[in-house]
Amino acid sequence: MRDVLTLEALGLIETVDRTGSLAAAARELGVVPSALTYRVRQIEDALDVLLFDRSSRQARLTEAGQELLREGRRLLLELDAVAHRVKRVATGWEPQLTITADGLISSTTLFELCEAFYALNPPTRLRIRSEILSGTWDALVLGEADLAIGCVVEVTQSRGILSQPMGEVPFVFAVAPHHPLAGISGIISDAQLQQHRAVAVADTTTRGAGISIGLLGGQDVLTVPTLRYKLQAQLRGLGCGFLPECLARPFIETGRLVVKAVDGQRRTVAMSYAWRGHSAAVAAPARKNTQAGAPPPRPLHNGRALSWWLEQLARPQTQRALLERHHNV
């Protein structure tokens, strides 16, 4: 089975699934269709399962085929991680550093940090991705990112993941001046809020339904993908909701948004940054080696790229800029 189920075989199955047919996959791979069909049957015979449903003209994966491709992709990611680790041990620099940033993080400050990093002329490639709410933390836990900036969920203990707080973001409840809630004086109750549509940013987690902040049960909701979309929707009076004070401030000052007091709603969000790796401040106790003359285990360290980013993130001025500088974009 190991002789048949190789990385090449997994790539072949992925190509057939992506192109939709054996003929199209054969053209892309530069082989004759009969050779590709024979190779697929070899894999199926070795596993004693059908990987593709051949009842239609298109090559559709069976449930067994989908599971094989899903697990195969996970194995490929793990192999990439091993290769990256080997290179990091040899050079000290990671081949690639993936950073996931929550939508609350200032993109202006983030890219200023990227500029400063590239000024070092490092061999590390940066990959930046944006997530919302628990999606930021999940990307780190699932191994899809090395560093998460702006975790808004309560950080839990996970093996190989460390975190540090970076501050709190104050929120204000704001509506357009022509929105019905703008004319209400005093504190707005939950019963009054429930009669009006809320604007919410969708959680990007792939595990479960995600979390929501500041929504009431039974309330109509307009769901948008980013904070910028949420801001635009509320400026147009399409709904109400909380916005980061630093993002809403210019529009409050010009009268395009009106801040209202609401009853019993959350007004600040605590944020942190987290990373996959090791901290010099957290040292594991040394284990006694039972084999005489055996060398002690080699200590593990963060790569040079991650270490540079952690050094920047530890600075209070950098934390403030990442959380507050939204009006420049």
N, C-alpha and C positions, 0 to 999 in steps of 0.2 A: 504493500500500500504506500509506503514511503517513497518507493521508486517512482510511483505514478503521480502521487499528489505533491508536486513540486511547485516552486514559486512560478515557474514558467506556465504550469498547468493552471494555476490560479489566475494569472494574467490572461490566459487564453479564454477562460470562462468569463472573466470580466469584459473582455472585448466582444464576445458573442452577445452578452447581455446588453452592453451599451449600444452596439450597432443594430441589434434587433433581429439578426439572421445569421446563419452560418455562412452564407454566400458573401454578405457584406463584411463579416469578420475575416473571412479568408482573403478578400481583396486588401483589407487593411494590413493584414499580417504577411501578405505576399506569398501565400501558399494556395494550392488547389483545394477546392471545397472538399473533395473526397479525403484528402489527407487530414483536414481539420475534423471532419466527421469521424474518422477513424480514431483520432486522438481523444475526442470527447467520449467516444464509446469505451476506450481504454480506461478512462477515469471512472466512468459509470460502472464498468465491470469490476474494477478494483474495489470500489465502495459498495457495490451491489445495490445501487439506487439509480433512479432516473433523475438527471439534473435538469433536463429541458422537456417541456411539454411540446411534443411534435404534432399535436392534433390540428394545429393551424399553420399558416405559412410563416408566421413569425416565431422565432425561438424564444419562448417564454420560460423563465426559470420556475421549476417546481418549488414547493416549500423546502424540500431538501437542498435544492440548488441555491435558494436564497440564503439558507443558513450557512452553507459552505462558503458562499461569496462574502457574507457578513463576517464570518470568523476569519476567512482568508485576509480580508482587508485589515482586521485587527492584528493579525500576525505580521503583515507587511509594515504596519505602523510600529510594531514592537521591534522589528528588524532595523527599521530606520533609527529608532531610539538607541539601539545597541551600536550602530555605526556612528551616530553622533557622539555617544559616550566615549567610544574608542578614540575618536579624533580629538575630543576634548581633553582626554588624559594625555594625549601626545603633544598637543599644542597649548592647552590652557584656554583656547577660544572655542566656543560652540560654533558649529557650522551654521546653525540657524537658531534664533531666539524668537519664540512666538509670544507676543504680548496681547492680552485681551483687556480692553478698557470698557468700563461701563459707560452708558450714554450720558451719565452725569459728569464725566471727566472732560475737562477743557481740551479740545483738539488742538487749539493754538499752543498750549503749553506742552502737550504731548509731542507735537512735531518739532518744537524748539529743542526738546530733549533728544529727539532723533537727529537733529542737525548737529548737536554737540557730540553725540555718539559717533556719527559718521566722520566728524573731524579727527577722530582718533585713527582713522583709516583701518578699521578692524576687518578681519576676514569673515566676520559673522554677518549673515543676512538677517534682517529684521522682517518679521511678519506681524502686521497689526490687524487685529480683528475687533469688532465692536459687538458688545452684548448688552442685554438689559436685565436688571434685577438678578435673579438666581442664575441666569445663563452665564454671567461673568464667573461666578464661583464654579459652576458645573464644568466649564471649559477647562479649568485647572484640574479639577478632580478626575475628569475623564482622560487626562493626559493630552488634551488638544492644545494646551498652552503651558508655557513655562512660568509666566508672570501674569498675575491678574491685578489690575489697578482699579479700585473702586468697587470692592465687594460690598453690597448693600444688605446682604442677608447675614444673619448671625453666623460667624465663622465657626465651624466645628472642627474637632481634632481629626486629622486624617494623616495617615502614614506618609512621611516624606514631604509634608506641606507645612510651611511656617507662615505666620502672618504678623502684621503690625498695624495698629490703628493709624489713620491719617486725618481724622477730624470729622466734624459734623457739618452737614449742609442744611441751613434753614430754608424752609418752604413757606410760601404764602398762598392763601386761597384767593384766586383772582378770576375776574370775569370781565368781559367787554362791557363798556359803559351802556350799550344798548341791550345787554342781557337782562332778563326779568329780575334776577337776583341782585343786580346793581342798585335797584331802587329800594331794597329792603333795609331798614335802619335797625341797628342793634345786632345782637348775635343771631345768626341763622341756625335754626334747629335742624336736626336730622330729618324730621318730617317734611320740612320745607325743601331741603336738599334733594330728597328722594323724588320729588316731583319734576326734577330737571335732569337732563342728560349730563353725564360725566364724561370727560375725555381721559383715557388711560393709555399708557404706553405698554405694549405687549411684552410679557416676559419671554425671553428667547431660550429658556431651558428646553432641552429635549427629553427631560425626565418628568413626566407628570404634567399637571396643568399650570405649574408655576405659582407665583404669588401676586397679590395685588395690594396696593396701599391706598387708603383713603376712599374706598368704594363702599357703598351701602347695599345691603341685600335687596334685590328687586329693582334697583336703579337702572335706568337705561344707560348704556355705555357705548361711546364711540371709541373704538380701539385703533390706535395708530402705532407705527413702527419706531418712531424716535421722539425725543423731547422737542426737536424743532417742529415736527408735525403737530405735536400737542400744543405748542405755543401758537402756531398758525391757526389751529382749530379754535382755540379760545379767543384769539384776537378777532376772529370772524363771528364770535357769538354762537358757535356750534355746540358748545357745552361749557361746563365749569370744571374746576379742579385745582389741585395744588401745583405750583411751579417753583423751581429753585429761585430763591429771592434774587440771586445775582443774575439769573437769566431774564427774569421779569422786570428788573429794576428800570432799565431804560424806557420800557413801555408804560410803566407806572408813572414815571416822571413826566412823560409826555401826554398822559391821560388816556392812552389806548387800552390800558387795563386798570381795573378798580379792585383794590384789596378789600376783602370782606372778612369779618370775624365769624367763625363757625364754631359750633358746639362740640367739644370733646374730640377733636381731630388731631392726628399726629402732625407736628410742625417741624421736626428735625429728623434727619436720616444720618445715622452713624456709618462711616465708611472706613474701609481698611484696604491694605494691599497684601497680597499673599503670593507665595512662590513655591515652586517645586525645587527642592535642593536642601542645602545644609547651612547652618549658621555657626559662626565661630563662637557665638555666645552659648550655643547648645552643644555640649560635648557629651557623647555617649561614653559610659564607663568602659575602661579597657577590660577585655576578657583574658583570662589566663590561658595560655596555649599549652595544651597537654603534650605536644610533641616537642621533645628537646631539640634545640637548634633551629626550629622553624621560625621564619621571620614573622614579626607582628603584622596584623592586618593593616593595609595601606589606608590612611585617613582619607575621607571623602571631602571634597571642597566644591564650592560653586565655581562655575566657569567664569572667565574674566568678563564676558559680556553681561551676564546676570549680576555679577558683583558690582559692576559699574552702575547699572540701573538701580540696584538696591541702595548704593551710596547716595545717589541723587534723591531717591524717594524718602530717605531718612531725614532730609533737610526740611525744616518747618516751612521755609519760604516756597519750596517746590510743592509741598503738600497744599499750601494755601492757593497757589497759582493753579494747580490741577483742579481744585474744587470751585474756584471763584471766577476765573477769567473766561466767561462765556460771551460777554458783550462785544468782544473784538472780532468775532467771526460773522 
